[in-house]
């Protein structure tokens, strides 16, 4: 599996989505968002910003 070019930390993705740390953990564990190990820090996970942005539903569509 190749790594995407637009990687951000899971924490940054969580803030973009506006979800709790617990919800973000569930999204990662359930495979809703693919994650990759950070080569510089084993404790961090990296995710594709494009995949995260694709999950954001515009407010007009959510209603």
N, C-alpha and C positions, 0 to 999 in steps of 0.2 A: 504494500500500500504506500503510495507516494504522498508526501506531505504537501498540502496546498501552500501557495506563496503568500497568502494573506492572514497569517497566524497572529492571534492575539491571546492573551491569557484568559483563563476561564473566569477570573475575577472581573476583567474588563467586559467579557461577554455577559456575565451576570448583570452588570450595571446597565449595559445596553438594553437587555431584555426587561430589566426592572423586576427581577425575581429574587427570592430569598436564597441564601446559601443552600438550604435544604432542597429547594426546588431545582437549583442548578445541579446539585449532586445527583438528583434523580434523573434529570435530562441526560447527564453524562453516562450514568450507569445503565439506563434503558437504551442507550444508543441513538437517542433522538438527535444528539449532537456528537459527531465523531471527535475524539480527542487524541492528542499526540503528546509524547513526553517532551518536556523542555530539556534540550541538551545541556543547558547551563545550570539547571536546578531540578533535581529529581522530585522535589515536592510539588512542582507546578505542572499544570496541564495546559496545553495550547489547543486552541480551536480555530476553525476557519471563520473569519469575520463575515464572509459571504453567506455561510450556512446560518450563522446567527441572525444576520439581517433578514434572511428569507423567512425566519420564524416570526418576525414582527408583523402583526396584523394591523393595518391602518384602522383608526378608531371608527371610521365610517362603515367598514366592513364588519367590525366586531359587534355592532349594534343590531 
